[in-house]
Structures are given as C-alpha cells and as structure tokens.
C-alpha cells in the first residue's frame, strides 16, 4: 500500500509558495536584525550617556527612562534634512520609546526643551547631548 503525502498537483503550488514566502520572511528577519537599540537615562538635568553613535539609514529604537521622581523631561532632536524630527515627553518616573531612522551622517544636538516659568530651561542647565550618525 503506497501513500503519498502530497498529491502531484500540490507540488507546484508548494514550490510557488516557497519561492515567494521564504525570501519575504528572510527580508523581514534581516530588517528587524538591523535595528539599533539605544537607551538614554534622563535625570538631574542631564542625559546618560550624553553622546550616542548610530549608523545612517538604519532604524534606531530609542528607549528614554526618566529617573526623576517629580520632574518631567523630554527628548528633542530636530533636523528634518537628516530625517530627524523628534519631540517626545517623558513623565517623571516613566519610560518612553521612539523609533526613527537617521538619513544623513553628521553630528546633531539633542536636548530637553522643558522650562518652568522664571527658571532656566533644562537645556540651559546642561541637559543636552550629541547624536553622531556614521
């Protein structure tokens, strides 16, 4: 008694599925594998680290952790020509994430734009850093 797992008519269909499905799967795994993960801690009117380096044309997943118990902060990085237009708030004691893709190599300044009335801004108090895109 002979049993065929696949009928002869199913083989061409499976071959076609393999031709189209597996390259798409490989591309998806490759694209996810190229994301650059960066974590910044915000607190005491500073970023830690205050300088980060990433590759151009590759997605960056930026995790922002605000260690201050009562002071809100934000992360501002704006240079639209380089594909950088980020302004994200991070409440006291919380974590936020943002994904972006820098398009152009260079050195860019990021900072906290928060300011209380009659006080110096967080940036003026030293809360800024550098993004280096290679």
C-alpha positions as CSV (number, residue, x, y, z in Angstrom):
1,X,0.0,0.0,0.0
2,X,1.5,3.3,-1.1
3,X,0.7,6.6,0.5
4,X,1.7,10.0,-1.0
5,X,2.0,12.8,1.5
6,X,1.3,15.4,-1.3
7,X,-0.6,14.9,-4.4
8,X,1.3,15.6,-7.6
9,X,-0.8,18.7,-8.3
10,X,0.1,20.2,-4.9
11,X,3.8,20.2,-5.5
12,X,3.9,23.1,-8.0
13,X,1.7,25.2,-5.6
14,X,4.1,24.5,-2.7
15,X,7.1,25.4,-4.8
16,X,5.5,28.7,-5.7
17,X,4.6,29.4,-2.1
18,X,8.2,28.7,-1.1
19,X,9.6,31.0,-3.8
20,X,7.5,33.9,-2.7
21,X,7.2,33.3,1.0
22,X,10.7,32.5,2.2
23,X,12.5,35.5,0.6
24,X,9.9,37.8,2.2
25,X,10.5,36.1,5.6
26,X,14.3,36.4,5.2
27,X,14.0,40.1,4.4
28,X,11.7,40.7,7.5
29,X,14.2,38.9,9.8
30,X,17.1,40.8,8.3
31,X,15.3,44.2,8.6
32,X,14.5,43.5,12.3
33,X,18.0,42.4,13.0
34,X,19.5,45.7,11.8
35,X,17.6,47.9,14.2
36,X,19.9,49.8,16.6
37,X,18.8,49.8,20.2
38,X,19.8,52.8,22.3
39,X,18.8,53.6,25.9
40,X,19.1,57.0,27.5
41,X,18.5,57.9,31.1
42,X,17.1,61.3,31.9
43,X,17.5,62.9,35.3
44,X,19.3,65.6,37.3
45,X,19.2,67.9,34.3
46,X,21.4,65.5,32.1
47,X,21.3,62.6,29.7
48,X,23.3,59.5,30.4
49,X,25.1,58.8,28.2
50,X,25.3,62.3,26.7
51,X,26.7,61.0,23.4
52,X,25.3,58.2,21.3
53,X,26.5,56.8,17.9
54,X,24.4,55.2,15.3
55,X,24.5,54.2,11.6
56,X,22.7,56.2,9.0
57,X,19.8,54.6,7.1
58,X,19.2,52.0,9.8
59,X,16.3,52.2,12.2
60,X,17.0,53.3,15.8
61,X,14.8,52.2,18.7
62,X,15.4,54.8,21.4
63,X,14.3,54.0,25.0
64,X,14.1,57.0,27.3
65,X,14.0,56.4,31.0
66,X,13.2,59.4,33.3
67,X,14.7,58.6,36.7
68,X,13.5,61.8,38.3
69,X,10.6,61.3,40.8
70,X,8.8,64.6,40.1
71,X,10.5,66.4,37.2
72,X,9.2,65.7,33.7
73,X,11.6,65.8,30.8
74,X,11.6,65.5,27.0
75,X,13.9,64.5,24.2
76,X,14.1,66.9,21.3
77,X,16.1,66.2,18.2
78,X,15.3,68.2,15.1
79,X,17.0,68.3,11.7
80,X,14.4,67.3,9.1
81,X,17.0,67.2,6.3
82,X,18.7,64.3,8.2
83,X,15.3,62.5,8.9
84,X,15.3,63.7,12.5
85,X,12.1,65.3,13.8
86,X,11.6,64.0,17.4
87,X,10.0,65.8,20.3
88,X,8.8,63.3,22.9
89,X,7.7,63.9,26.5
90,X,8.8,61.5,29.3
91,X,6.9,61.9,32.5
92,X,8.6,61.7,35.9
93,X,9.4,58.1,36.8
94,X,8.3,56.7,33.4
95,X,9.8,55.2,30.2
96,X,9.0,56.2,26.6
97,X,10.2,54.7,23.3
98,X,10.6,56.2,19.9
99,X,11.8,54.8,16.6
100,X,13.5,56.9,13.9
101,X,15.8,56.4,11.0
102,X,18.6,59.0,10.6
103,X,19.2,59.6,6.9
104,X,22.3,61.7,6.8
105,X,25.7,61.2,8.5
106,X,26.7,64.1,10.8
107,X,26.7,65.3,14.4
108,X,23.4,66.5,15.9
109,X,22.4,68.0,19.2
110,X,19.6,66.6,21.3
111,X,18.2,68.3,24.4
112,X,15.4,68.7,26.9
113,X,13.2,71.6,26.0
114,X,11.3,71.8,29.3
115,X,11.2,75.0,31.3
116,X,9.4,76.3,34.3
117,X,8.4,80.0,34.4
118,X,11.1,82.3,35.8
119,X,13.6,79.5,35.8
120,X,16.4,78.4,33.4
121,X,15.4,75.8,30.8
122,X,16.6,72.3,31.3
123,X,18.8,72.8,28.3
124,X,20.4,75.9,29.7
125,X,21.1,73.9,32.9
126,X,23.1,71.5,30.8
127,X,20.6,68.9,29.7
128,X,21.8,68.2,26.1
129,X,23.8,65.7,24.3
130,X,25.2,64.6,20.9
131,X,23.9,62.1,18.3
132,X,26.7,61.0,16.0
133,X,25.4,59.4,12.8
134,X,28.1,57.4,10.8
